[in-house]
Amino acid sequence: MPAARATARPFDPSRATTYPPAIGCDEVGRGALCGPVVAAAVWFDPAAIPPALLAALDDSKRLPEPERERLAPLIRAEARVAVSAGSRALIDRINIRAATLDAMARAVARLGIAAPVLVDGRDGLPGLPSRAVVGGDRLVPQIAAASIVAKVFRDTLMRRLALRHPGYGWERNVGYGTALHRAGLTSLGRSPHHRLSFTRGFDGVPQGLALGRVFRAEP
């Protein structure tokens, strides 16, 4: 993943009352080669959370990892938060767009809050009254908060899976298609967590071909 760039944060605490008390929803992992797509739904009244927290929110991709790790528990403490995921199997069965929208809808439903739903991107949520907001993680603070929560949740999961499936570099690339990850696919084959629909170029490589060599001590 590209390094986050230092940019001005988009949300001004002095304008807190102009931001709607809505549910914001965003996803992480849509373009990864493996693992789930993770969606978060976050509700808060922007005028009721600490101004410093509102001022710190931004699109998760623009924040350095330590800042995301710092903000995620603060968001959980100050807001109502729900997380849902679309599994690798679901992605392969119904496609990534449908799995993403399904995970978002389930995250919103888990909140159990009657409030406007604003979704990052171009798609509203099937079966739920919602509005899509292009570039929403820079326009709606709840969407920015959802992007941070989802990113930290998924990155933590992928780093844990990296301990069980070494050789793909998930501890660094969290499942995205870096050169190291693709080299691991070439030498090891797919893991059970790889999306078959995203890795068709490795159809001829047996699954787990070289996993035994990863753990074998040198003579």
SVG drawing of the C-alpha trace seen along z (x, -y; Angstrom):
<svg xmlns="http://www.w3.org/2000/svg" viewBox="-35 -27 58 58">
<polyline fill="none" stroke="black" stroke-width="0.4" points="0.0,0.0 1.3,-3.5 2.5,-5.5 0.0,-8.0 0.7,-11.6 0.5,-14.4 -2.5,-16.6 -4.8,-19.0 -7.6,-17.2 -11.1,-17.9 -13.3,-18.4 -13.4,-21.7 -14.7,-21.4 -16.0,-25.0 -18.4,-23.7 -19.5,-20.7 -23.1,-21.6 -23.1,-21.7 -22.2,-18.0 -25.3,-15.8 -25.8,-13.3 -25.9,-10.4 -24.7,-6.8 -21.5,-6.7 -20.5,-3.5 -17.3,-2.5 -15.4,0.6 -11.8,1.8 -10.2,4.6 -12.2,4.4 -9.1,4.6 -7.1,7.1 -6.2,10.6 -7.1,12.4 -9.1,12.1 -12.5,10.6 -13.9,7.3 -14.6,5.5 -17.3,2.8 -17.9,0.5 -20.9,-1.6 -20.5,-4.5 -23.0,-6.8 -22.3,-10.0 -23.5,-13.5 -20.5,-15.6 -21.4,-18.3 -21.3,-15.9 -17.9,-14.2 -14.6,-15.7 -13.5,-18.5 -10.0,-17.1 -11.4,-13.7 -13.5,-15.4 -10.5,-17.4 -8.3,-14.2 -10.7,-12.3 -9.8,-11.7 -9.9,-9.0 -8.0,-6.1 -5.7,-5.9 -4.4,-9.4 -3.5,-8.7 -0.3,-7.0 -0.8,-3.6 0.1,-4.8 -2.6,-7.5 -5.2,-5.1 -4.3,-2.8 -4.7,-5.7 -8.0,-6.9 -9.8,-3.6 -10.4,-3.0 -11.3,-6.6 -14.0,-6.3 -15.3,-3.2 -15.4,-5.0 -17.3,-8.0 -19.5,-6.6 -21.8,-3.6 -19.8,-1.2 -20.6,2.0 -18.4,4.1 -19.3,6.8 -17.3,8.7 -17.8,10.5 -15.8,13.7 -13.5,14.9 -16.0,17.6 -18.8,15.1 -16.7,12.8 -16.0,15.7 -19.7,16.7 -21.5,13.4 -18.7,11.0 -16.8,8.3 -19.4,5.5 -22.3,7.6 -20.3,8.9 -19.2,5.3 -22.8,4.0 -24.0,7.0 -21.3,6.4 -22.2,2.7 -25.9,3.4 -25.3,5.9 -23.0,3.5 -25.7,0.7 -28.4,3.2 -26.3,4.2 -26.3,0.6 -30.1,0.7 -30.3,-3.1 -33.0,-5.0 -30.8,-7.6 -29.9,-8.7 -27.3,-6.4 -24.5,-7.9 -22.3,-5.4 -18.9,-6.1 -18.9,-5.5 -21.5,-5.4 -23.8,-2.7 -26.6,-2.9 -27.4,0.2 -29.9,2.7 -33.0,2.9 -32.0,-0.2 -32.8,-3.9 -29.3,-5.3 -27.5,-7.8 -24.2,-7.3 -21.5,-10.0 -18.6,-10.0 -15.5,-10.9 -17.5,-10.6 -14.6,-9.9 -13.4,-13.5 -16.9,-15.0 -18.8,-13.1 -17.0,-12.6 -18.9,-9.4 -17.7,-7.9 -14.1,-8.9 -14.5,-7.3 -15.9,-4.1 -13.0,-3.9 -10.6,-4.1 -12.4,-1.4 -12.7,0.9 -9.0,0.4 -7.6,1.1 -9.9,4.2 -8.9,5.7 -5.2,4.9 -5.1,6.6 -6.8,9.7 -4.5,10.0 -1.4,9.6 -2.7,12.4 -3.3,14.6 0.3,13.8 1.6,15.7 -0.3,18.8 0.5,18.4 4.0,16.9 5.6,16.2 3.0,13.8 4.0,10.7 0.6,10.1 2.2,8.6 3.2,5.7 0.8,5.7 -2.3,6.9 -3.4,8.9 -2.9,6.5 -1.2,7.5 2.4,6.4 5.4,7.9 6.2,9.9 2.6,11.2 2.6,12.3 6.0,14.0 4.6,15.9 1.6,17.0 4.0,18.2 6.1,20.3 3.5,21.4 0.3,21.4 -3.0,20.1 -3.8,20.2 -7.3,21.0 -7.8,17.2 -7.0,16.3 -9.9,15.1 -10.1,17.5 -11.8,14.8 -8.9,12.4 -6.0,14.8 -6.9,16.6 -3.4,16.1 -2.3,18.7 -4.8,21.4 -2.0,23.8 -0.1,23.5 -1.1,26.2 -2.5,24.8 0.1,24.7 2.8,26.1 5.8,25.0 4.3,24.4 6.4,27.2 9.6,25.5 8.7,22.4 8.9,24.2 11.6,26.7 14.9,26.0 18.0,25.9 20.4,28.9"/>
</svg>
